[in-house]
Amino acid sequence: MSASSLKILLIEDNLAEARLLREVLKQGDFKRFSLVHVKRLREALDRLQEDCFDVILLDLTLPDSQGLESLYPLSRHAPSLPIVVLTNMNDDELAIEAVRQGAQDYLVKRQINVEVLFRSLRYAIERKQVLESLRAVNEALKNRVQERTAELVEAKEVNQLKSEFVSMISHDFRNPLNTILLCAGLLEDNDHLLSKEKKLTHFQLIHSAIQDMARLLDEVLLIGKADSGKLQYQPIPMDLVPFCWQLVEEAQFSAGEKHQLVFTSLGEFREALWDESLLRHILGNLLANAIKYSPQGSTIQFELIGQEKTVVFRIQDGGIGIPPEDQKQLFQPFNRASNVGTIAGTGLGLAIVKKCVEAHGGLISVTSEVGVGTSFTVTLPLMAIVNLNQWSH
């Protein structure tokens, strides 16, 4: 960022606050700056269509928009423009959530001074430039992979290229990286002001973000193994009913009181051979999706059906549903339905489910209606324990 030339869009309905920010800017190292002030989100969106800016200063309390709901339309209209959120509240959780939803920084109005404002604007612009550079690189890589895929349609190298592309994807790391960056900055700049509990919260958020990144890497590696034929099927004797009960209890604990999970089993079940890791990927992802895409207070049905030669797992929700045009590509990596909105996700979960079902020698099908719900049915062949020696040979 050039400190001598800066164009700022200030979205603030309080005239006194706007005047104060202008005076703070005048006190800094800015030789020239242009501050365009609007009072409403609608006015800001109109100005973004008419003019170019270097950064947005966004108040979270506007006449026509409240809280973090302002971030989505601004990011949609100007995806490459950095946003610094302004608020009257010293709320670290709100700050973290703002960054997760696309803001580059978060300032408490009563704590703003020349140094804080200048540093925030500089960091926000630099951080956004880095993210946009990553996005451009990812887009270039995507285009290159698409070109090579067209050249190698009949060759096995297609899957290899797809796996390499998956490993190169970095934009899904932006949210956990932003969380780590913000928490580390808060700890560094306010160490003497933060209580022990606040510091612990920030360290826990950093730890959680690192776990998210590790989980994404694990998913990418699993897809890569499957595409290269290295995803192994390792069956062991298992009793499905208590195993499924355990998965339901874990999912219910994660969902809390927001959703109710109902598990039923039909038919007879004897101990058979299953790959526990693959089953966890299959059922864990399907249960997690059912919870994620269903409204609060809804019920999720999990049926386990024992048949003579197969076992059927059916998970049904009353969620947002999947549009028909999206169902054809549902199991492709990084494909997500067009109606997910701001619901977080990588687009890898169902691709992993499909690979694990195939490794088990099974089939998966889906029926879904938008606004009504979705039902996934997984059918896996039953392998009796007496067949273990025969299978291993």
C-alpha positions as CSV (number, residue, x, y, z in Angstrom):
1,M,0.0,0.0,0.0
2,S,1.2,3.5,-0.8
3,A,0.7,5.7,2.2
4,S,0.7,8.8,-0.1
5,S,-2.4,7.8,-2.1
6,L,-5.3,5.9,-0.5
7,K,-9.0,5.8,-1.4
8,I,-11.3,4.7,1.4
9,L,-15.0,3.8,1.4
10,L,-16.4,4.5,4.9
11,I,-19.8,3.0,5.6
12,E,-21.0,4.7,8.9
13,D,-24.3,6.2,9.8
14,N,-23.0,8.2,12.7
15,L,-21.8,11.6,11.4
16,A,-19.7,12.2,14.5
17,E,-17.9,8.9,14.2
18,A,-17.3,9.6,10.5
19,R,-15.8,13.1,11.3
20,L,-13.6,11.5,14.0
21,L,-12.2,8.9,11.6
22,R,-11.5,11.6,9.0
23,E,-9.5,13.6,11.6
24,V,-7.6,10.5,12.7
25,L,-6.6,9.9,9.1
26,K,-5.4,13.6,8.8
27,Q,-3.1,13.1,11.8
28,G,-1.3,10.1,10.2
29,D,1.4,9.6,7.6
30,F,-1.1,9.9,4.7
31,K,0.0,12.7,2.4
32,R,-3.1,12.3,0.3
33,F,-6.2,10.3,1.0
34,S,-9.8,10.3,-0.3
35,L,-12.5,9.3,2.1
36,V,-15.9,8.6,0.6
37,H,-18.6,8.5,3.3
38,V,-22.0,6.8,3.0
39,K,-24.5,6.0,5.6
40,R,-26.2,2.9,4.3
41,L,-25.2,-0.4,2.9
42,R,-27.3,0.1,-0.3
43,E,-25.4,3.4,-0.9
44,A,-22.1,1.6,-0.5
45,L,-23.1,-1.1,-3.0
46,D,-24.0,1.6,-5.5
47,R,-20.7,3.4,-5.0
48,L,-18.8,0.2,-5.5
49,Q,-20.4,-0.1,-9.0
50,E,-19.4,3.4,-9.9
51,D,-15.9,3.8,-8.4
52,C,-12.7,2.0,-7.3
53,F,-11.5,1.9,-3.7
54,D,-8.4,0.6,-1.9
55,V,-10.2,-0.5,1.4
56,I,-13.6,-0.5,3.1
57,L,-14.2,0.7,6.7
58,L,-17.5,-1.0,7.7
59,D,-19.7,-0.1,10.7
60,L,-21.7,-3.1,11.9
61,T,-24.7,-1.1,12.9
62,L,-26.4,0.4,9.9
63,P,-30.0,1.5,9.2
64,D,-30.4,-1.1,6.5
65,S,-28.1,-3.9,7.8
66,Q,-27.1,-5.2,11.2
67,G,-24.1,-7.1,12.3
68,L,-22.1,-9.4,10.0
69,E,-24.8,-9.7,7.5
70,S,-23.3,-6.7,5.7
71,L,-20.1,-8.7,4.8
72,Y,-21.6,-11.0,2.3
73,P,-23.1,-8.5,-0.2
74,L,-19.9,-6.3,0.0
75,S,-17.7,-9.3,-0.6
76,R,-19.9,-10.4,-3.5
77,H,-19.8,-6.9,-5.1
78,A,-16.1,-6.4,-4.5
79,P,-14.4,-9.7,-3.8
80,S,-10.9,-8.3,-4.1
81,L,-11.5,-5.3,-1.8
82,P,-10.2,-5.6,1.8
83,I,-12.8,-4.9,4.6
84,V,-12.0,-3.6,8.1
85,V,-14.9,-4.0,10.5
86,L,-15.7,-1.2,13.0
87,T,-17.8,-1.8,16.1
88,N,-18.5,-0.3,19.6
89,M,-18.1,-3.7,21.2
90,N,-14.8,-5.3,22.4
91,D,-16.0,-8.8,21.4
92,D,-13.2,-11.2,20.4
93,E,-15.7,-13.9,19.3
94,L,-17.3,-11.4,16.9
95,A,-13.9,-10.4,15.6
96,I,-13.0,-14.1,14.9
97,E,-16.3,-14.6,13.1
98,A,-15.9,-11.4,11.1
99,V,-12.5,-12.7,9.8
100,R,-14.0,-16.1,9.1
101,Q,-16.7,-14.5,6.9
102,G,-14.2,-12.4,4.9
103,A,-13.1,-9.3,6.8
104,Q,-9.4,-8.6,7.0
105,D,-9.4,-6.9,10.4
106,Y,-11.6,-5.7,13.3
107,L,-11.3,-2.4,15.2
108,V,-13.1,-1.2,18.3
109,K,-14.0,2.5,17.7
110,R,-13.1,3.8,21.1
111,Q,-9.6,2.2,20.8
112,I,-8.8,3.7,17.4
113,N,-5.8,6.0,17.2
114,V,-3.5,7.0,14.4
115,E,-1.1,4.1,14.8
116,V,-3.8,1.5,15.2
117,L,-5.8,2.7,12.2
118,F,-2.8,3.0,9.9
119,R,-1.5,-0.4,10.9
120,S,-4.9,-2.0,10.4
121,L,-5.4,-0.5,6.9
122,R,-1.9,-1.5,5.9
123,Y,-2.2,-5.1,7.1
124,A,-5.7,-5.4,5.7
125,I,-4.6,-4.3,2.2
126,E,-1.5,-6.4,2.3
127,R,-3.3,-9.5,3.6
128,K,-6.0,-9.2,0.9
129,Q,-3.4,-8.8,-1.8
130,V,-1.7,-12.1,-0.6
131,L,-5.1,-13.9,-0.6
132,E,-5.9,-12.6,-4.1
133,S,-2.5,-13.7,-5.3
134,L,-3.2,-17.2,-4.0
135,R,-6.6,-17.1,-5.7
136,A,-5.1,-16.1,-9.0
137,V,-2.5,-18.9,-8.7
138,N,-5.2,-21.4,-7.9
139,E,-7.2,-20.3,-10.9
140,A,-4.2,-20.6,-13.1
141,L,-3.5,-24.0,-11.8
142,K,-7.2,-25.0,-12.3
143,N,-7.1,-23.8,-15.9
144,R,-3.9,-25.7,-16.5
145,V,-5.3,-28.9,-15.1
146,Q,-8.4,-28.5,-17.2
147,E,-6.3,-28.1,-20.3
148,R,-4.2,-31.1,-19.5
149,T,-7.3,-33.2,-18.6
150,A,-8.8,-32.5,-22.0
151,E,-5.6,-33.8,-23.6
152,L,-5.5,-37.0,-21.5
153,V,-9.2,-38.0,-21.3
154,E,-8.4,-41.7,-22.1
155,A,-5.3,-41.9,-20.0
156,K,-4.8,-42.8,-16.3
157,E,-2.8,-39.6,-15.9
158,V,-6.2,-37.8,-15.6
159,N,-6.7,-39.0,-12.1
160,Q,-3.1,-38.2,-11.2
161,L,-3.5,-34.7,-12.4
162,K,-6.7,-34.3,-10.4
163,S,-4.9,-35.4,-7.3
164,E,-2.0,-33.0,-7.9
165,F,-4.5,-30.2,-8.4
166,V,-6.3,-31.1,-5.1
167,S,-2.9,-31.0,-3.3
168,M,-2.3,-27.5,-4.8
169,I,-5.6,-26.0,-3.6
170,S,-4.8,-23.4,-1.0
171,H,-7.9,-21.2,-0.8
172,D,-9.6,-23.6,1.7
173,F,-6.8,-22.7,4.1
174,R,-7.7,-19.0,4.2
175,N,-10.3,-19.2,7.0
176,P,-8.1,-21.1,9.5
177,L,-5.0,-19.1,8.5
178,N,-7.0,-15.8,9.1
179,T,-8.1,-17.1,12.5
180,I,-4.5,-18.0,13.5
181,L,-3.3,-14.6,12.2
182,L,-5.9,-12.6,14.1
183,C,-5.6,-14.5,17.4
184,A,-1.8,-14.3,17.2
185,G,-2.1,-10.5,16.6
186,L,-4.4,-10.1,19.5
187,L,-2.1,-12.0,21.8
188,E,1.0,-10.0,20.6
189,D,-0.6,-6.6,20.7
190,N,-2.7,-6.9,23.8
191,D,-0.8,-9.4,25.9
192,H,-0.7,-7.2,29.0
193,L,-4.4,-6.4,28.7
194,L,-5.8,-9.9,28.2
195,S,-6.9,-12.0,31.1
196,K,-5.7,-15.6,31.5
197,E,-9.1,-16.8,30.3
198,K,-9.0,-14.6,27.2
199,K,-5.5,-15.8,26.3
200,L,-6.7,-19.4,26.7
201,T,-9.6,-18.8,24.4
202,H,-7.3,-17.4,21.7
203,F,-4.9,-20.3,22.0
204,Q,-7.9,-22.7,21.8
205,L,-9.1,-20.9,18.6
206,I,-5.6,-21.3,17.1
207,H,-5.5,-24.9,18.1
208,S,-8.9,-25.5,16.5
209,A,-7.8,-23.7,13.3
210,I,-4.8,-25.9,13.1
211,Q,-7.0,-29.0,13.5
212,D,-9.2,-27.7,10.6
213,M,-6.1,-27.4,8.4
214,A,-4.9,-30.9,9.4
215,R,-8.4,-32.4,8.7
216,L,-8.4,-30.8,5.2
217,L,-5.0,-32.2,4.5
218,D,-6.1,-35.7,5.6
219,E,-9.1,-35.4,3.3
220,V,-6.9,-34.3,0.4
221,L,-4.5,-37.2,1.0
222,L,-7.4,-39.7,1.2
223,I,-8.7,-38.5,-2.2
224,G,-5.2,-38.8,-3.6
225,K,-4.8,-42.4,-2.3
226,A,-8.2,-43.4,-3.8
227,D,-7.4,-41.8,-7.2
228,S,-4.0,-43.6,-7.3
229,G,-5.5,-46.9,-6.2
230,K,-3.8,-46.9,-2.8
231,L,-6.9,-46.7,-0.6
232,Q,-6.7,-50.1,1.2
233,Y,-9.7,-52.2,2.3
234,Q,-8.7,-53.8,5.6
235,P,-11.7,-55.7,7.1
236,I,-11.9,-56.8,10.7
237,P,-14.7,-58.6,12.7
238,M,-17.2,-56.0,13.8
239,D,-20.7,-55.8,15.3
240,L,-22.5,-53.1,13.3
241,V,-25.3,-52.2,15.7
242,P,-23.1,-51.0,18.7
243,F,-20.7,-49.4,16.2
244,C,-23.5,-47.4,14.6
245,W,-24.9,-46.4,18.0
246,Q,-21.5,-45.0,18.9
247,L,-21.4,-42.9,15.8
248,V,-24.9,-41.6,16.5
249,E,-23.9,-40.7,20.1
250,E,-20.8,-38.9,18.8
251,A,-22.8,-37.0,16.2
252,Q,-25.5,-36.1,18.8
253,F,-22.9,-34.8,21.2
254,S,-21.5,-32.6,18.4
255,A,-25.0,-31.4,17.4
256,G,-26.1,-30.6,20.9
257,E,-29.8,-29.8,21.4
258,K,-30.1,-28.2,17.9
259,H,-30.9,-31.5,16.2
260,Q,-32.3,-34.9,17.2
261,L,-30.8,-38.1,15.8
262,V,-32.9,-41.2,15.7
263,F,-31.3,-44.6,15.1
264,T,-33.2,-47.8,14.2
265,S,-32.0,-51.2,13.1
266,L,-34.1,-53.7,11.2
267,G,-33.3,-57.4,10.5
268,E,-30.7,-59.7,12.0
269,F,-27.1,-58.8,12.4
270,R,-24.3,-61.2,13.0
271,E,-20.7,-60.3,13.4
272,A,-19.1,-59.8,10.0
273,L,-16.0,-58.3,8.3
274,W,-16.0,-54.5,7.8
275,D,-13.3,-51.9,7.4
276,E,-13.9,-49.6,10.4
277,S,-11.9,-46.7,9.0
278,L,-13.9,-46.7,5.8
279,L,-17.2,-47.0,7.6
280,R,-16.3,-44.1,9.8
281,H,-15.6,-41.9,6.8
282,I,-18.8,-43.0,5.1
283,L,-21.3,-42.7,8.0
284,G,-19.5,-39.8,9.8
285,N,-19.5,-37.6,6.7
286,L,-23.2,-38.4,5.9
287,L,-24.3,-37.7,9.5
288,A,-22.3,-34.5,9.6
289,N,-23.8,-33.3,6.4
290,A,-27.3,-34.1,7.5
291,I,-26.7,-32.0,10.7
292,K,-25.0,-29.2,8.8
293,Y,-27.7,-28.7,6.2
294,S,-30.8,-29.2,8.4
295,P,-32.6,-26.4,10.3
296,Q,-32.5,-26.3,14.1
297,G,-35.0,-28.5,15.8
298,S,-35.2,-31.0,12.9
299,T,-34.9,-34.8,13.2
300,I,-32.3,-36.9,11.4
301,Q,-33.2,-40.6,10.7
302,F,-30.4,-43.2,10.6
303,E,-31.6,-46.7,9.5
304,L,-29.5,-49.8,9.5
305,I,-31.1,-52.7,7.5
306,G,-29.7,-56.2,7.6
307,Q,-30.4,-58.4,4.5
308,E,-29.2,-61.8,3.5
309,K,-26.2,-60.7,1.4
310,T,-26.0,-57.0,2.0
311,V,-26.4,-54.3,4.7
312,V,-28.1,-51.0,3.9
313,F,-27.4,-47.7,5.7
314,R,-29.9,-45.0,5.1
315,I,-29.5,-41.4,6.5
316,Q,-32.4,-39.0,5.9
317,D,-32.7,-35.3,6.9
318,G,-35.3,-32.6,6.5
319,G,-32.8,-30.0,5.3
320,I,-32.3,-27.7,2.4
321,G,-32.2,-30.4,-0.2
322,I,-30.1,-30.7,-3.4
323,P,-31.1,-29.1,-6.7
324,P,-31.5,-31.7,-9.5
325,E,-28.9,-30.1,-11.7
326,D,-26.3,-30.4,-8.9
327,Q,-26.9,-34.1,-8.1
328,K,-25.0,-35.3,-11.2
329,Q,-21.7,-33.9,-10.0
330,L,-22.5,-34.4,-6.3
331,F,-19.6,-36.9,-5.7
332,Q,-16.9,-35.0,-7.5
333,P,-14.2,-33.4,-5.4
334,F,-14.8,-29.7,-4.6
335,N,-18.3,-29.7,-6.0
336,R,-21.0,-28.2,-3.7
337,A,-24.7,-27.6,-4.3
338,S,-25.6,-24.2,-5.6
339,N,-28.0,-23.5,-2.7
340,V,-25.6,-24.0,0.2
341,G,-25.2,-20.2,0.6
342,T,-22.7,-19.3,3.4
343,I,-22.7,-22.8,5.0
344,A,-19.0,-23.7,5.3
345,G,-17.6,-26.8,3.6
346,T,-14.8,-28.0,1.3
347,G,-16.7,-30.1,-1.2
348,L,-14.6,-33.1,-0.3
349,G,-16.9,-35.0,2.1
350,L,-19.2,-36.8,-0.4
351,A,-16.2,-37.5,-2.7
352,I,-14.6,-39.3,0.2
353,V,-17.8,-41.1,1.0
354,K,-18.1,-42.3,-2.7
355,K,-14.4,-43.5,-2.7
356,C,-14.9,-45.4,0.6
357,V,-18.1,-47.1,-0.6
358,E,-16.4,-48.2,-3.8
359,A,-13.4,-49.6,-1.8
360,H,-16.0,-51.6,0.2
361,G,-17.4,-52.9,-3.1
362,G,-20.7,-51.1,-2.4
363,L,-23.1,-48.6,-4.0
364,I,-24.5,-45.2,-2.9
365,S,-27.6,-43.4,-4.1
366,V,-29.3,-40.2,-3.2
367,T,-32.9,-38.9,-3.4
368,S,-33.5,-35.2,-2.6
369,E,-36.0,-32.4,-3.0
370,V,-35.2,-28.8,-2.4
371,G,-36.8,-27.5,0.8
372,V,-37.9,-31.0,1.8
373,G,-34.7,-33.0,2.6
374,T,-32.2,-35.5,1.4
375,S,-31.8,-39.3,1.8
376,F,-28.5,-41.1,1.2
377,T,-28.6,-44.9,0.9
378,V,-25.4,-46.9,1.1
379,T,-25.5,-50.7,0.2
380,L,-22.5,-52.8,1.2
381,P,-21.9,-56.5,0.6
382,L,-21.9,-58.7,3.6
383,M,-18.7,-60.6,4.2
384,A,-19.0,-63.4,6.8
385,I,-16.1,-64.1,9.1
386,V,-15.7,-67.6,7.7
387,N,-14.6,-65.9,4.5
388,L,-11.7,-64.1,6.1
389,N,-9.0,-66.6,5.2
390,Q,-10.4,-67.0,1.7
391,W,-10.4,-63.2,1.2
392,S,-6.9,-62.7,2.6
393,H,-5.6,-65.2,0.1
